[in-house]
Structures are given as C-alpha cells and as structure tokens.
Amino acid sequence: MTDTLTKLAATIAARRAGDPAASYVAKLLAGGAPLAARKLGEEAVETVVAALSGEAAELTGEAADLLFHLLVLLEVRDVPFADVLAELDRREGVSGIAEKAARSA
C-alpha cells in the first residue's frame, strides 16, 4: 500500500506544473491550502457518513478519496509524504495514550 501512496504522491507533485483548466489536481494545487483543506474536510465527512451507513464499497471509495485529498494537501503545504511515513514509523510500538500524553507535555 505504501508503494501505491508513494506513487500517487509523486504523481500529484508532478501535476504542480499542469494546467488547472485541464487537470483536477493542478486546479486543487493552484487553489492553495484553503481549497485543498476544504476538499479534504468534505471527503472526511463523506468518509464518516459512509462508515456509518454500513456499505463497505461506499466506505472503500470514500477512504480512497480521503487519502487522495490528504496527499494533495500535503503537497500544497510542501510536506513530503515520506515525512508522514517517518512519523508513523516513529510512533510504531508506542502506546497511543503515551504518545498523546507526550505531545501535550
């Protein structure tokens, strides 16, 4: 899965130079963080709704949309996907309760 997301992140990065009139990704990137964040929020809500509806296929599609739009937002903010993966690696094996407590300290 990481390979798929890494490839998608690279594709999104390559679209920065694209024409916003011809590329949805280029349009999102041109809109900056406000547009990308709004789209991510919309997809997050749609994912929650799908999760509560009980339809696995709908949740699968919305989860894919959510991940896609998260990668777009990361690109807009110049946050490499590799940095997110490194943070997840850092947290591996750490209790979620302990990790959250360390953040607020």
C-alpha positions in Angstrom: 0.0 0.0 0.0 2.8 2.4 0.8 4.1 2.0 -2.7 0.7 2.9 -4.1 0.5 6.0 -2.0 4.1 7.0 -2.7 3.5 6.7 -6.4 0.3 8.8 -6.0 2.2 11.4 -4.1 4.8 11.6 -6.9 2.0 11.9 -9.5 0.4 14.7 -7.5 3.7 16.5 -7.2 4.2 16.3 -11.0 0.9 17.9 -11.6 2.1 21.1 -10.0 3.2 22.2 -13.4 0.0 21.2 -15.0 -2.8 23.4 -16.4 -5.5 23.9 -13.8 -8.1 24.1 -16.7 -7.0 20.6 -17.8 -6.1 18.8 -14.5 -8.2 18.5 -11.4 -5.0 18.0 -9.3 -3.4 21.1 -10.8 -6.6 23.0 -10.0 -6.5 21.9 -6.4 -2.8 22.8 -6.1 -3.4 26.2 -7.7 -6.2 26.9 -5.1 -3.6 26.5 -2.3 -4.2 25.3 1.2 -7.7 26.8 1.6 -9.1 24.8 -1.3 -7.1 21.6 -0.6 -8.1 21.7 3.1 -11.8 22.3 2.3 -11.8 19.4 -0.1 -10.1 17.2 2.5 -12.7 18.2 5.0 -15.5 17.4 2.6 -14.0 13.9 2.0 -13.6 13.3 5.7 -17.3 14.0 6.3 -18.2 11.7 3.4 -16.0 9.0 4.8 -17.7 9.2 8.2 -21.1 9.1 6.6 -20.1 6.0 4.5 -18.7 4.4 7.6 -21.9 4.8 9.4 -24.1 3.6 6.5 -22.7 0.1 6.7 -21.9 -0.1 3.0 -18.3 -1.4 2.6 -18.0 -0.5 -1.1 -19.0 3.1 -0.4 -16.6 3.4 2.5 -13.8 2.0 0.4 -14.4 4.6 -2.3 -14.6 7.5 0.2 -11.5 6.3 2.0 -9.6 6.4 -1.3 -10.9 9.9 -1.9 -9.8 10.9 1.6 -6.3 9.6 1.2 -6.0 11.2 -2.2 -7.1 14.6 -0.9 -4.8 14.3 2.1 -1.8 13.8 -0.3 -2.9 16.9 -2.3 -3.0 18.9 0.9 0.5 17.7 1.9 1.8 18.6 -1.5 0.2 22.1 -1.3 1.9 22.6 2.1 5.3 21.1 0.9 5.1 18.3 3.5 6.7 15.2 2.0 4.7 12.1 2.3 7.9 10.4 3.4 7.9 12.7 6.5 4.4 11.4 7.4 5.6 7.8 7.0 8.6 8.5 9.1 6.4 9.9 11.8 4.2 6.8 11.7 7.4 4.7 12.0 8.5 6.7 15.0 5.1 6.0 16.7 5.2 2.3 16.0 5.1 0.3 19.2 4.3 3.4 21.3 1.1 3.3 23.2 -1.4 5.8 21.8 -2.2 7.0 25.3 1.5 7.6 26.0 2.1 9.2 22.6 -0.8 11.7 23.2 0.4 12.5 26.7 4.0 13.2 25.3 2.5 15.6 22.8 0.7 17.7 25.4 3.7 17.8 27.8 
